[in-house]
Amino acid sequence: MYQYTPFDKKFVEQRAHQFRDQLNRWQAGKLAEDDFRPLRLQNGWYVQRYAPMLRVAVPYGEIASRQLRVLATIAREYDEPEAAVFKAAMEGQGLLGTTFLPKNCAHFTTRTNVQFNWIPLSKSADVMDLLATVDMHGIQTSGNCIRNTTTDALAGVAVDEIVDPRPYAEIIRQWTTLHPEFAFLPRKFKIAISGAKDDRAATGWHDV
């Protein structure tokens, strides 16, 4: 598993601090909604029908126990909607014939991201600071950019593996992160790498 260097750690910390400043200016009315929207999207923050959604990148699916503990802390302490918001959401779900709306949990996606659906934007900067303590972030998990690079879930241990794809996935991650040519593409762009005979990375579903 790639170990973040002091440069990597500083970069993620500075990005979290930058987002806090952007959030504070937006809350104070010094940053217009249209100006704040692309900034929060570039850090993984969507605003959906009822509440924000945060998408956290897990590059090529490798995650450490210390990172899982922080994700669990975020789910337990931050993934909690305001009462009025949750009530409205429950009423909306009731019209669809269900009231199942999980909260205080993290959702692991098919493209090795982690999503939270109820964190209030007012607490978003605190969450980004917490993620930065374990080298995690939401950079380029949304918007028209090159998204999280994925690979084989059995990379490094698969018996049919010809080459370990993880170093190549890491090179792509470093190359594309905040690359100005890839930040504002016509559409989102997804890359997957497979180094085995059996394509468990589902490369056919990706752009590259």
C-alpha positions as CSV (number, residue, x, y, z in Angstrom):
1,M,0.0,0.0,0.0
2,Y,1.3,3.4,-1.0
3,Q,2.5,5.4,2.1
4,Y,1.8,9.2,2.0
5,T,5.0,11.3,2.0
6,P,5.2,14.5,4.1
7,F,4.4,16.3,0.8
8,D,1.2,14.3,0.4
9,K,0.1,14.8,4.0
10,K,0.7,18.6,3.7
11,F,-1.2,18.8,0.5
12,V,-4.3,17.1,2.0
13,E,-4.1,19.2,5.1
14,Q,-3.8,22.4,3.1
15,R,-6.8,21.4,1.0
16,A,-8.9,20.8,4.1
17,H,-7.9,24.2,5.4
18,Q,-8.7,25.8,2.1
19,F,-12.1,24.2,2.1
20,R,-12.8,25.5,5.6
21,D,-12.0,29.1,4.5
22,Q,-14.3,28.7,1.5
23,L,-17.1,27.3,3.7
24,N,-16.7,30.2,6.2
25,R,-16.9,32.8,3.4
26,W,-20.0,31.1,1.9
27,Q,-21.7,31.0,5.3
28,A,-20.8,34.7,5.9
29,G,-22.3,35.7,2.6
30,K,-19.0,36.7,1.2
31,L,-19.0,33.9,-1.4
32,A,-21.9,33.5,-3.7
33,E,-23.7,30.1,-4.1
34,D,-22.7,29.8,-7.7
35,D,-19.1,30.4,-6.8
36,F,-19.1,28.0,-3.8
37,R,-20.8,25.1,-5.7
38,P,-17.8,24.1,-7.9
39,L,-15.5,24.4,-4.9
40,R,-17.5,22.0,-2.7
41,L,-18.0,19.6,-5.7
42,Q,-14.2,19.5,-6.2
43,N,-14.0,18.3,-2.6
44,G,-16.7,15.6,-2.9
45,W,-19.7,17.5,-1.5
46,Y,-22.9,17.2,-3.4
47,V,-26.2,18.7,-2.3
48,Q,-29.0,16.3,-2.9
49,R,-32.8,16.5,-2.5
50,Y,-32.8,16.4,1.3
51,A,-29.2,16.7,2.5
52,P,-25.6,16.9,1.4
53,M,-23.7,13.8,0.3
54,L,-20.0,13.4,0.8
55,R,-18.0,11.0,-1.4
56,V,-14.6,10.0,0.0
57,A,-12.0,8.5,-2.3
58,V,-10.4,5.2,-1.6
59,P,-7.8,4.9,-4.4
60,Y,-7.8,1.5,-6.0
61,G,-9.7,0.1,-3.0
62,E,-6.8,-0.1,-0.5
63,I,-7.8,1.1,3.0
64,A,-6.1,0.8,6.3
65,S,-7.6,0.0,9.7
66,R,-6.9,3.5,11.0
67,Q,-8.8,4.9,8.1
68,L,-11.7,2.6,8.7
69,R,-11.9,3.8,12.3
70,V,-12.1,7.5,11.2
71,L,-14.8,6.6,8.7
72,A,-16.7,4.9,11.5
73,T,-16.3,8.0,13.7
74,I,-17.6,10.2,10.9
75,A,-20.6,7.9,10.5
76,R,-21.3,7.7,14.2
77,E,-20.8,11.4,15.1
78,Y,-21.5,13.4,11.9
79,D,-23.8,11.4,9.6
80,E,-26.9,12.7,11.5
81,P,-29.5,14.9,9.7
82,E,-31.3,17.7,11.4
83,A,-34.7,16.6,12.8
84,A,-36.8,18.6,10.4
85,V,-34.7,17.5,7.4
86,F,-35.0,13.8,8.3
87,K,-38.8,14.2,9.0
88,A,-39.3,15.6,5.5
89,A,-37.2,12.8,4.0
90,M,-39.2,10.2,5.8
91,E,-42.4,11.6,4.6
92,G,-41.1,11.7,1.0
93,Q,-40.0,8.1,1.3
94,G,-43.4,7.1,2.7
95,L,-45.0,8.2,-0.6
96,L,-42.8,5.6,-2.3
97,G,-44.0,2.9,0.1
98,T,-40.9,2.7,2.3
99,T,-39.5,4.5,5.3
100,F,-36.1,2.9,5.2
101,L,-33.5,5.7,5.3
102,P,-30.3,4.6,6.9
103,K,-28.2,7.2,8.7
104,N,-25.1,7.1,10.9
105,C,-23.5,4.7,8.4
106,A,-21.1,4.7,5.5
107,H,-21.8,3.3,2.0
108,F,-19.1,1.5,0.1
109,T,-19.6,1.9,-3.6
110,T,-18.7,-0.3,-6.5
111,R,-16.0,2.1,-7.5
112,T,-14.2,2.0,-4.2
113,N,-15.5,5.2,-2.7
114,V,-17.2,5.8,0.6
115,Q,-20.3,7.9,0.8
116,F,-22.2,9.6,3.6
117,N,-25.7,11.0,3.0
118,W,-26.6,13.1,6.0
119,I,-23.7,15.2,7.1
120,P,-24.8,18.9,7.4
121,L,-22.7,21.3,5.4
122,S,-22.1,23.3,8.5
123,K,-20.0,20.4,9.8
124,S,-18.3,19.6,6.5
125,A,-15.0,21.4,7.2
126,D,-14.7,19.4,10.5
127,V,-15.1,16.2,8.6
128,M,-12.5,17.2,6.0
129,D,-10.0,18.0,8.8
130,L,-10.7,14.6,10.4
131,L,-10.2,12.8,7.1
132,A,-6.9,14.6,6.6
133,T,-5.6,13.1,9.8
134,V,-5.6,9.7,8.0
135,D,-4.6,10.8,4.5
136,M,-8.1,10.8,3.1
137,H,-10.1,13.4,1.2
138,G,-12.9,13.8,-1.4
139,I,-10.8,15.5,-4.1
140,Q,-12.1,14.7,-7.6
141,T,-14.8,12.4,-6.4
142,S,-17.4,14.5,-8.2
143,G,-17.7,16.8,-11.2
144,N,-16.4,16.5,-14.7
145,C,-12.9,15.3,-14.0
146,I,-10.9,12.1,-13.9
147,R,-12.4,10.2,-11.0
148,N,-11.0,7.7,-8.5
149,T,-8.9,5.0,-10.3
150,T,-10.1,1.5,-9.5
151,T,-8.6,-2.0,-9.9
152,D,-8.9,-5.6,-9.0
153,A,-10.1,-6.3,-5.5
154,L,-7.6,-9.2,-5.4
155,A,-4.7,-7.1,-6.7
156,G,-1.4,-8.3,-5.3
157,V,-2.7,-11.8,-4.2
158,A,-4.7,-13.1,-7.2
159,V,-3.3,-16.4,-8.5
160,D,-4.1,-15.4,-12.1
161,E,-2.3,-12.0,-11.8
162,I,0.3,-11.3,-14.5
163,V,1.3,-7.9,-13.0
164,D,0.3,-6.0,-9.9
165,P,-1.9,-3.1,-11.1
166,R,-1.7,-1.0,-7.9
167,P,1.6,0.8,-8.7
168,Y,0.2,1.9,-12.0
169,A,-3.1,3.0,-10.4
170,E,-1.1,5.1,-7.9
171,I,0.9,6.7,-10.7
172,I,-2.4,7.7,-12.4
173,R,-3.7,9.0,-9.2
174,Q,-0.7,11.3,-8.7
175,W,-0.7,12.4,-12.3
176,T,-4.3,13.3,-12.5
177,T,-4.9,14.9,-9.1
178,L,-5.7,18.6,-9.6
179,H,-4.2,18.4,-13.1
180,P,-5.6,21.6,-14.8
181,E,-6.3,19.7,-18.1
182,F,-8.5,17.2,-16.3
183,A,-10.4,19.4,-13.8
184,F,-13.1,20.7,-16.2
185,L,-13.7,18.0,-18.8
186,P,-16.9,17.8,-20.9
187,R,-18.0,14.8,-18.7
188,K,-16.6,12.7,-15.8
189,F,-13.9,10.2,-16.8
190,K,-13.3,6.8,-15.1
191,I,-10.3,4.6,-15.3
192,A,-9.8,1.0,-14.2
193,I,-6.8,-1.2,-14.4
194,S,-6.6,-5.0,-14.4
195,G,-3.4,-7.1,-14.3
196,A,-5.0,-10.5,-14.2
197,K,-6.5,-12.9,-16.7
198,D,-9.9,-12.5,-15.1
199,D,-11.2,-9.0,-15.4
200,R,-12.5,-8.4,-11.9
201,A,-12.0,-4.7,-12.3
202,A,-14.8,-4.6,-14.8
203,T,-12.7,-2.5,-17.2
204,G,-15.4,-2.7,-19.9
205,W,-17.6,-0.5,-17.8
206,H,-15.0,2.2,-17.7
207,D,-13.8,4.9,-20.1
208,V,-10.2,3.5,-20.1
